[in-house]
């Protein structure tokens, strides 16, 4: 319970009259009258507020959200009582969510319903719980505001951005290949460009290439350092990828490339194009070399490194790819989806390299 607009007004008037009465004693009679009236009205208004049945509020929020995109939402409001009520629909700061269109004030006549619209934009993937709706119910004379919590938490799932980008049309030929992603989830992936982390941008690139590969008949698989998805074809592949990727988070520990390569060789027997998405530091050049040599025993490997513009590093990267007979690609995180799809199609056109 908190003071409302009328209570605040009367308080300032009461304080002003008190100061006046101190200077001019003839004003004390007016001050006592105001005090009595203020207390009487505020207590009566509090009694009226407690008699009001609280309104119901049902959230209308999509349960599946796309990272970085605005989504429309609403509250369905119902006044079960016979008298008109006024209340504010409130919102608290939500971790990983931006909200616009709240708070709002609404008045509902007796036994009526209404709807207010707002929007939210998630900036973190994964499973989130939106707290129960909150409101501030105004008393009839506006002396008080009663804060209420209505309903239950709403569960939403935030998936990577799966916006369909325009891409060159490719014929689905009879020769089928396998494309396998090996995704580095190390601490370097926590860095961000704007609202999205490098990991989020890599996931966007994976989904873009997966759509392209499935469209030409190739199978797509995935290995992170916690999850494995065997290569598969068809539209259900995107759903399988999303169910893994939407909860994926960066690891604070260093990346063990050799262990990942060994695991991949055990699980992936058929020749495939293995695309490694990573952000290498200078010390990682030495660590990843044995893993690349292991993978090249059976697979074609494309090593994709998020940009490091230092000339010395690029030279070491180029030497690494030549020594291990792997393909190399530098890309900045923002353009990664487009660049990666173009490189995949160029490799595929050569046919026998896949």
MIVEXTI-435994 format. One line per 4 residues: number of its first residue (from 1); for each residue y, z, x of C-alpha. Coordinates in pm, whole numbers, plus 32768, in hexadecimal, padded with zeros to 4 digits. Example, Ala and Ser with C-alpha at 12.3 -4.5 7.8 and 13.67 -1.06 7.14 Angstrom:
# MIVEXTI-435994
1 = 7E3E:830C:84CE ~ 7F96:82CA:8557
//
This chain:
# MIVEXTI-435994
1 = 8000:8000:8000 ~ 8158:7FA3:8084 ~ 82BC:7FA3:7FF8 ~ 8329:7E6D:7F3C
5 = 8477:7DBD:7F1E ~ 8501:7EA2:7E0B ~ 849E:7FDC:7EC9 ~ 8553:7F5F:7FFF
9 = 8689:7F07:7F35 ~ 8698:805F:7E93 ~ 8661:8108:7FE2 ~ 878E:8059:807E
13 = 8860:80A8:7F49 ~ 87ED:8215:7F53 ~ 8847:8232:80C6 ~ 899D:8197:808C
17 = 89E8:8287:7F6C ~ 8971:83AE:803E ~ 8A69:8351:814E ~ 8B78:8323:8046
21 = 8B2D:8477:7FA6 ~ 8B4C:8523:80F7 ~ 8CAB:8495:8118 ~ 8D09:84B4:7FA6
25 = 8C55:85D8:7EFB ~ 8CA2:8547:7DA3 ~ 8B96:8441:7DE6 ~ 8A7C:8540:7DF4
29 = 8A40:8529:7C7F ~ 8A0C:83B1:7C99 ~ 8926:83E1:7DC4 ~ 8849:84DE:7D0C
33 = 8836:83F4:7BE1 ~ 87D0:82D3:7CC0 ~ 86CA:83A9:7D6E ~ 8632:8413:7C22
37 = 862F:82AE:7B9E ~ 859F:8222:7CE2 ~ 8481:831C:7CE9 ~ 8437:82F2:7B76
41 = 842F:8177:7B82 ~ 8365:8168:7CC3 ~ 825D:825C:7C40 ~ 8248:81A5:7AF3
45 = 8229:8058:7BA8 ~ 8114:80E5:7C85 ~ 8057:814E:7B4B ~ 807C:7FEF:7ABB
49 = 8002:7F52:7C00 ~ 7EC7:8025:7C03 ~ 7E78:7FB4:7AA2 ~ 7E81:7E44:7B00
53 = 7D2A:7DA6:7B32 ~ 7D29:7CFB:7C87 ~ 7D1B:7B80:7C86 ~ 7BEB:7AC9:7D0C
57 = 7C0B:79D1:7E28 ~ 7AFD:78D5:7E81 ~ 7B29:7814:7FC8 ~ 7AEB:769D:7FC5
61 = 7AAF:7656:8137 ~ 79D1:7541:81C9 ~ 78A4:75DC:8271 ~ 7896:74CB:837B
65 = 79D5:7496:8444 ~ 7A30:73A4:8557 ~ 7AC5:7429:8699 ~ 7C39:73E0:86BA
69 = 7C5F:7347:855D ~ 7D22:73CD:8433 ~ 7C54:7422:82FE ~ 7CD2:7460:819D
73 = 7C78:75AC:80FE ~ 7CD4:7668:7FC3 ~ 7CBB:77B3:7F0B ~ 7C53:77B8:7D9D
77 = 7D0D:78DD:7CFE ~ 7CC5:7989:7BB2 ~ 7D85:7A96:7AF7 ~ 7C87:7B57:7A21
81 = 7D91:7C32:797F ~ 7E72:7BF7:7853 ~ 7FBD:7C22:7908 ~ 806B:7B3F:7A01
85 = 803D:7B98:7B70 ~ 80E4:7B2B:7CB3 ~ 8041:7B43:7E07 ~ 8051:7AB5:7F67
89 = 7F23:7A0A:8002 ~ 7F1F:7A7C:816B ~ 7E75:7A07:82A8 ~ 7E23:7AB6:83EC
93 = 7E0F:7A11:853F ~ 7CB9:7974:856E ~ 7C22:7943:86C4 ~ 7C03:77D0:870E
97 = 7CAE:7763:85C9 ~ 7E07:76E1:8573 ~ 7E7A:770E:840B ~ 7F98:7671:834B
101 = 800A:76A1:81E4 ~ 7FDE:781C:81D8 ~ 8057:791B:8174 ~ 80B4:78AD:8013
105 = 8135:7965:7EE0 ~ 80A8:7917:7D88 ~ 80DA:7998:7C26 ~ 7FBE:7983:7B29
109 = 7FE3:79BE:79B6 ~ 7EE8:7A9A:7907 ~ 7D84:7A11:78F2 ~ 7DDE:78DB:79BA
113 = 7D80:783C:7B05 ~ 7E2E:7779:7C19 ~ 7DF3:76DA:7D69 ~ 7EAB:76D8:7EB3
117 = 7E6D:75E2:7FCD ~ 7E7A:7618:8144 ~ 7DDF:7580:827D ~ 7D30:75F2:83B8
121 = 7CE5:7554:8509 ~ 7BD1:75E4:85E7 ~ 7C03:75E5:875E ~ 7AB2:767A:87BC
125 = 7957:75F7:8771 ~ 7842:76CF:86E9 ~ 77FC:77B3:85C3 ~ 7929:786F:853D
129 = 795D:7975:8431 ~ 7A9B:795D:8365 ~ 7AF9:7AB8:82F0 ~ 7B0C:7B02:8178
133 = 7C4C:7A91:80D2 ~ 7D6C:7B8A:80D1 ~ 7E85:7BB0:7FD8 ~ 7FAF:7C8F:7F8E
137 = 7FCA:7CDB:7E19 ~ 812B:7D20:7D9D ~ 8168:7E37:7CA2 ~ 8212:7DCC:7B5B
141 = 8366:7E5F:7BBE ~ 833D:7DF3:7D2D ~ 834D:7F55:7DB8 ~ 81F8:7F38:7E5F
145 = 8109:7E44:7F04 ~ 7F95:7E8D:7F0E ~ 7EC6:7DE0:801C ~ 7D6C:7D70:7FAE
149 = 7C43:7CCC:8056 ~ 7B87:7BE2:7F71 ~ 7A34:7B3D:7F94 ~ 7947:7B18:80BB
153 = 7966:7A75:8212 ~ 7940:78FB:8212 ~ 785D:785E:8318 ~ 78D0:7713:83AE
157 = 783C:763F:84C2 ~ 791F:757D:85AB ~ 7887:7441:863C ~ 7900:7361:8757
161 = 79E8:7249:86F5 ~ 7912:7127:8676 ~ 7A30:703B:8628 ~ 79AF:6ED9:8625
165 = 7A67:6E07:8726 ~ 7A76:6C8C:8724 ~ 7989:6BF6:8822 ~ 78FF:6A9E:8876
169 = 77EB:6A2E:878C ~ 7699:6A23:8836 ~ 755F:6981:87B5 ~ 742E:6A5A:8789
173 = 7334:69AB:886B ~ 71BD:69D6:8883 ~ 71CA:6A7E:89D7 ~ 71E7:6BF6:899F
177 = 726C:6CE6:8AA3 ~ 72A0:6E5C:8AC2 ~ 73EC:6EFF:8B12 ~ 73E4:7069:8B7B
181 = 750E:714E:8BAB ~ 7508:7267:8CAA ~ 7637:733E:8C5C ~ 76D0:7434:8D4F
185 = 774B:756B:8C95 ~ 77D2:761E:8DC8 ~ 7918:76E3:8DDF ~ 79E4:75AF:8E3F
189 = 79AD:7530:8CDD ~ 7A7F:764F:8C55 ~ 7BBC:75A2:8CC9 ~ 7C82:74F6:8BBA
193 = 7D68:73CF:8B7E ~ 7E32:7430:8A4E ~ 7D62:74DE:8942 ~ 7C10:7458:89B5
197 = 7B4A:74D2:8ADF ~ 7AA3:73DF:8BCE ~ 7958:743E:8B30 ~ 79DA:73DB:89D7
201 = 7A4D:728C:8A5F ~ 78F9:7250:8AFF ~ 7851:7299:89B2 ~ 7938:719E:890B
205 = 78D1:709C:8A0F ~ 775E:70E8:89DC ~ 777A:70B3:8864 ~ 783F:6F70:8890
209 = 773E:6EE0:897E ~ 761E:6F5E:88A8 ~ 76A2:6E9E:877D ~ 76BA:6D64:8850
213 = 7560:6D8F:88E7 ~ 74BC:6DD1:8796 ~ 756E:6CA1:870A ~ 74C3:6BBB:8807
217 = 736F:6C5F:87DB ~ 7363:6D48:8907 ~ 72DF:6EAA:88FC ~ 73C3:6FCD:8958
221 = 7366:7121:89E7 ~ 741A:724C:8A7A ~ 73E2:7363:8B73 ~ 74DB:7477:8BB1
225 = 7488:75A6:8C7E ~ 7420:7654:8B3B ~ 73B4:7543:8A46 ~ 72CE:7416:8A41
229 = 72BB:72F5:894C ~ 71AA:71F4:8982 ~ 721B:7088:896C ~ 721A:7006:8807
233 = 729D:6EE1:873E ~ 7341:6EB4:85EE ~ 7468:6F52:8536 ~ 73C2:70A8:8535
237 = 7403:70BB:86AC ~ 7575:7103:8674 ~ 7522:7228:8590 ~ 742A:72AE:8690
241 = 7533:7296:87A0 ~ 763A:7341:86C9 ~ 7553:7464:867A ~ 7532:74A4:87F1
245 = 7692:7454:8862 ~ 7761:7511:8762 ~ 7706:7667:87F3 ~ 7701:75FB:895F
249 = 77E6:76C3:8A45 ~ 7837:76BC:8BB6 ~ 7777:77A5:8C9C ~ 7830:7881:8D91
253 = 771B:7859:8E94 ~ 76F9:773D:8F8B ~ 7629:760B:8F38 ~ 74C8:75E6:8FC5
257 = 74A8:746B:8FCF ~ 7357:7465:9081 ~ 72B1:7542:8F7C ~ 733E:7468:8E66
261 = 72C0:732A:8F11 ~ 7164:73BE:8F40 ~ 7153:7423:8DD2 ~ 71C6:72CB:8D64
265 = 70BC:721B:8E36 ~ 6FAD:72F1:8D95 ~ 7022:72A3:8C35 ~ 709C:713D:8C53
269 = 6F7C:7063:8CC9 ~ 6FFB:6F10:8C5C ~ 70FE:6E56:8D2A ~ 725B:6E96:8C9F
273 = 73CB:6E86:8CEB ~ 742C:6FEC:8D3C ~ 75A0:702E:8D14 ~ 7618:7169:8DC4
277 = 7763:71ED:8D3E ~ 7802:72E7:8E29 ~ 793C:735B:8ED7 ~ 78E4:7376:9045
281 = 799A:7447:9142 ~ 798F:7409:92B9 ~ 7871:7502:92E2 ~ 77A7:745A:91CC
285 = 7785:7311:928C ~ 767D:73AC:936E ~ 75D0:746C:9253 ~ 759F:7342:916E
289 = 7513:7250:9273 ~ 73A6:72CC:9264 ~ 73AF:72BA:90E9 ~ 7426:7151:90EE
293 = 7314:70ED:91E1 ~ 720D:7191:9102 ~ 7288:70DC:8FCC ~ 7298:6F8B:907D
297 = 7121:6F9B:90B9 ~ 70F1:6F36:8F4E ~ 723D:6EF5:8EA3 ~ 7381:6E33:8EBD
301 = 7498:6F34:8EE9 ~ 7607:6F1E:8E8E ~ 76D0:703E:8F1F ~ 780D:7072:8E52
305 = 7910:7158:8EEC ~ 7A49:71CA:8E3A ~ 7B6A:7158:8F10 ~ 7BC1:71F3:905C
309 = 7CE0:7122:90E2 ~ 7CC7:719A:9248 ~ 7C7C:7071:9328 ~ 7B9B:713C:940F
313 = 7AC6:71AF:92EB ~ 7AA5:7053:925E ~ 7A2B:6FD7:93AD ~ 7923:70E8:93B8
317 = 78BE:7094:9254 ~ 7895:6F24:92A8 ~ 77C5:6F7C:93DB ~ 76EE:705F:9301
321 = 76A0:6F4C:9205 ~ 764C:6E51:931A ~ 7567:6F43:93D1 ~ 74A9:6F99:9293
325 = 74A8:6E37:91FE ~ 7555:6EAD:90C2 ~ 766B:6E13:8FF8 ~ 77B5:6ECC:8FFB
329 = 78D4:6EE7:8F06 ~ 7A1F:6F9F:8F18 ~ 7AD2:6FDB:8DCC ~ 7BE4:70BC:8D4C
333 = 7B6F:7194:8C28 ~ 7C4E:70F0:8B22 ~ 7BD6:6F8C:8B61 ~ 7A6E:6FF3:8BAB
337 = 79D4:6F7F:8A5D ~ 7A62:6E20:8A7B ~ 7A18:6DFA:8BEF ~ 78B7:6E81:8BD1
341 = 7859:6D9A:8AB1 ~ 78E1:6C6E:8B6E ~ 781A:6CC8:8CA5 ~ 76DA:6CFB:8BDC
345 = 76FC:6BA5:8B3A ~ 773D:6B04:8C8D ~ 7602:6BA6:8D1D ~ 7538:6B41:8BEE
349 = 75A3:69D6:8C05 ~ 74F8:69CA:8D5A ~ 73B4:6A16:8CA4 ~ 72C3:6A63:8DBC
353 = 7390:6B86:8E48 ~ 733E:6C52:8D15
//
